């Protein structure tokens, strides 16, 4: 199985006044296509910095990040935006849905930026909403949906462009335990369909759904292990 992500000696420094914060210290890791990986670590470990670089929201100070055979380490902002829309589907803790738009319109947004014709993008958005169990909610706006339904809309939006990776940042952080289980079951289903999922979390029980767990500490990889018994809810 080929690598979808290759990271070599990644360094990220921030300057706060006269102080240099070393957020990532020579991190190297490969992620294969169709892997389901959790990135864990306490506050200050570097996991958010790594997530921002993986999502092409930030660039490293040093080292290389190769995404789907393209070195994106030092691209300009407009080039990064194009890569983000084409290659990465984001799922955030706070859903990030537009309140005045219906579920269908929210999901179709990435296809607007991709230049897809309106009829085609609405049809694709409807198909993806059906695949996450929301065929009866496509005309509802976010305030007419439960938290779990909103997160399903966000997952559908992440999938609509058929991205190379789905990057989920604390996707169950605002959900109750039952709804969290439903969303994690959905990620299991999406992974079985062949998608690459990277889950960023500080919660051990959430990370245990992934098939591989990478733990960060002080900007370095503390451990990188296969999870032989991922949690599966019936």
N, C-alpha and C positions, 0 to 999 in steps of 0.2 A: 504494500500500500504506500503510495507516494505522500510526501509531506505537503500539507497545505500551508503550514507556517514553519519558517526557519528563523530562529533568533540567535545571533552570534555576538557574544561579548557586549551585550546591550548596557549602556551607561546613561543615566539621566541625572543631571545636577541642576539644582535650583539655587539662585542667589537671593538671599534675604539680607539686605543691608550689606555688611561686610562678611557675612557668614555664607558658606557653601553647604547646601543640604544635598547629600549624596543619596538620592531616592532609590536608584538602581545601581548595583555594583557588579558589572561584568556578568550579566545574566545570559545564559545560553540554554535554549530548549527548542525541540522540534515537536510539532503536532501533526499527526497524520490525518488524511481525509477520513471523515466519518468517525472521528474520535469524539468522545463525550468527556470533557476535562473540567474539573473544578480547580479554581485557583483560590487558595485560602491564605489567610494571614491576619494578624491583629492590626489595629490602627497603627499606621506608621511603618508597616512592613514593606510597602512598595507595591501592593497589589492594585491599588487604584491607578498609580502611575503606569504600571504595566498594562492595565486594561485600556487606559487612554492611548497608549502607543499601539496596542493591538488593534484598537478601533480606528486608528488613523486620525485621532483627535489631537494628538501631540506627536512630536518627533524626538528621537533620542539625541543626547549630547554626543554619544559615540556608539560604535557598533553597527550591526546591520539587522534589518527586519525585512525578510523576504516573504511576501504574501502571494500565494498562487503564482509563483515564479517571477514576481515583480519585486525589485528592491524599492521599498517605499520609504526608506529611512530618512531621506533628505529631499522629498518632493515639496513643491510649493503648495500653498493652501488650496488653490483651485484644483490642482492635480489630486491632492488628498481628498477633497470633497467628491471628486469623480470616482475615486477608488472606493470611498465609503459607500456611496450609493449603489455601486455595482457589486461589491464584494462582501459587504457586511450588513447583517440585519441586527438592529439593536433592540434589546428589551430592558427597560429601566424599572427601578423600584417604584417610581412615581408615575408610571404609564406614559406620561408625556403626550397625551392625546389633545387635539384641538377641540375645545368645548362646544363650538358652534357647528362642528362638522358631525355628520352621522358616522356610524361605524364603517360603512362602506366607503365614505369619502376619506376618513382617516387612513384606512388601509391602502387606498389607491394613491396616496400622496407620493410615495417613492417612485411610482410609475410616471407621474407628471414630470419629475426631474429627469427621468430616463427617456422622455420624449415619446411615450406610448400614447396612441390616439385614445380619446375619451371613452369610446364604446368598448375598446379592447381592455383598457385598464379597469373599468367598472366590472366587466365580465370576469377578469382575472381576480380582482379583489373579492367578488362574490364567491368564487370557487374556493379561495383560501379561507374566507370566513366560514364556509360550510365545513371545511376540513378541520376547523378547530371547534366545531359544534355550535356555531352561532348563526345558522341559516335563518332563524326566526328573529334575529336582532339587527339585521343589516341597516335598517332605517333609524335605529335608536341613536340618540346622542349620548355622550359619556355620562351625563348626570341622570340618565334613565337606565343605567346599567349598574350591576353590582360590582364590587371590587374585582372579583374573579373574572367577570365578563369583560371588564375593562382591560385586564391583563391579557385575556385571550385576544382581544382586538389588537393589543400591542404586539402579541406574538404573531398574529396574522400579518400585521404591517411589516414585521421583521422578515417574514417569509416570502412576501409577495414578489420580490425581485429575484427569487431563487438565488440568494447570496451564497458565497463560498463558505462563510461561517456565520453562526448566530451567536452573538455576544450578549450574555444576560448578566446584568449588574444587580445583585441582590433582588432577584425577580419576585421573591415571596415576602420581602421585608415589610410590606404594608398589608399583608393578608392574614386572615385567621388560619388556624391549623388545618381545618378541613379544606378550605379553598387553596391553601398552599399545596396540599396533597394532590388536588385536582390539577394544578398548574405543573407540578413536577411529573405527574402522569403524562401530561401533554408533551412535556419535553422528552420523556421516554419514547412516546409514539413518534415524535418528529425525528429523533435519533434513529429509530428503526427504519424510517423512510430513506435514510442515507445522508442526513444532514450532519455537519460538524458543529458541535455545541461547546462553547466555552462559558462556564458558569463561574462568576466571581461572587464569593460569599465569605462571611465570617462565621457562618453557622455550620457546625459539624454535621448535623443531621441532614442538612440540605446537600452538602458536599458529598455525602455518602451515596447519593443517587448517581453520581458520575462514575465512569469506569476507570478514571485515572485522577489522582489528586496531587496537585503541585502545591507545596507549602512554602511561603515566603517568610523571611525574617530578616530585618535590617537590610533590606534591599538585595538580598541574595536568596537563592533557592536552598531551603533547608532540607527538603525531601521531595522526591518525585516517585510516586509509587502507583502500581496498578491496584485498583480496588477489585478484588476477586469476587466479592459478593455485594454488588450494588443493591441498594434498597429498591424494592419494587412493591408498590401498593396494588392490592387486588381490587 
